[in-house]
């Protein structure tokens, strides 16, 4: 029996976005780990994009250290 690679739209993805990032301080002193940029976009954006390719559109982000920076980024992306 074949499994579908598409997700149920009702199932949210839980992503833990906390931590001080002590091992990456030389890369980013003032931003949280999920907001470190790769190719001009934050790592978190890339993770969410990959999940979206498989049908996941709802995300629960558990924000920790400097969570306001993550909120600000995604709120700036949403149209008014």
C-alpha positions as CSV (number, residue, x, y, z in Angstrom):
1,X,0.0,0.0,0.0
2,X,1.4,3.4,-1.0
3,X,1.6,6.2,1.6
4,X,0.7,9.7,0.6
5,X,3.4,12.3,1.1
6,X,0.8,15.0,1.6
7,X,0.0,16.1,5.1
8,X,-3.4,16.8,6.7
9,X,-3.9,20.6,6.7
10,X,-5.3,20.4,10.2
11,X,-2.0,19.0,11.7
12,X,0.3,21.8,13.0
13,X,4.1,21.5,13.0
14,X,5.7,22.3,16.3
15,X,9.1,23.9,16.0
16,X,11.2,24.7,19.0
17,X,12.9,28.1,18.6
18,X,14.7,28.7,21.8
19,X,18.2,28.7,23.2
20,X,21.0,31.1,23.7
21,X,23.1,29.9,20.8
22,X,26.3,29.9,22.8
23,X,28.2,27.7,20.2
24,X,27.4,30.1,17.4
25,X,28.1,33.5,19.1
26,X,30.9,34.2,16.6
27,X,28.2,34.1,13.8
28,X,25.4,35.9,15.5
29,X,25.7,37.7,18.8
30,X,22.4,39.6,18.8
31,X,20.0,37.4,17.0
32,X,18.4,34.0,17.9
33,X,19.6,30.8,16.3
34,X,16.6,30.3,14.1
35,X,17.2,33.8,12.5
36,X,20.7,33.2,11.3
37,X,20.6,33.8,7.6
38,X,21.4,31.3,4.8
39,X,21.0,32.7,1.3
40,X,19.4,35.9,2.6
41,X,16.6,34.1,4.6
42,X,16.6,32.9,8.2
43,X,17.1,29.1,8.9
44,X,13.6,29.0,10.3
45,X,12.1,30.3,7.0
46,X,13.9,27.5,5.1
47,X,12.6,24.8,7.6
48,X,9.0,26.1,7.3
49,X,9.3,26.2,3.5
50,X,10.4,22.6,3.4
51,X,7.4,21.5,5.6
52,X,5.1,23.5,3.4
53,X,6.3,21.6,0.3
54,X,4.8,18.5,2.0
55,X,1.5,20.2,2.7
56,X,2.0,21.4,6.2
57,X,0.8,25.0,6.5
58,X,0.1,25.5,10.2
59,X,3.1,26.0,12.5
60,X,3.4,26.4,16.3
61,X,6.6,28.2,17.1
62,X,7.8,27.8,20.7
63,X,9.8,31.0,21.1
64,X,12.5,31.3,23.6
65,X,15.5,33.6,23.7
66,X,14.8,36.8,21.8
67,X,11.5,35.5,20.5
68,X,10.4,39.0,19.7
69,X,12.9,39.1,16.7
70,X,11.1,36.0,15.3
71,X,7.7,37.6,15.7
72,X,8.8,40.8,14.1
73,X,10.2,39.0,11.1
74,X,7.1,37.0,10.3
75,X,4.7,39.9,11.1
76,X,6.6,42.0,8.6
77,X,6.1,39.3,5.9
78,X,2.3,39.1,6.3
79,X,0.2,41.5,4.1
80,X,-1.9,44.0,6.0
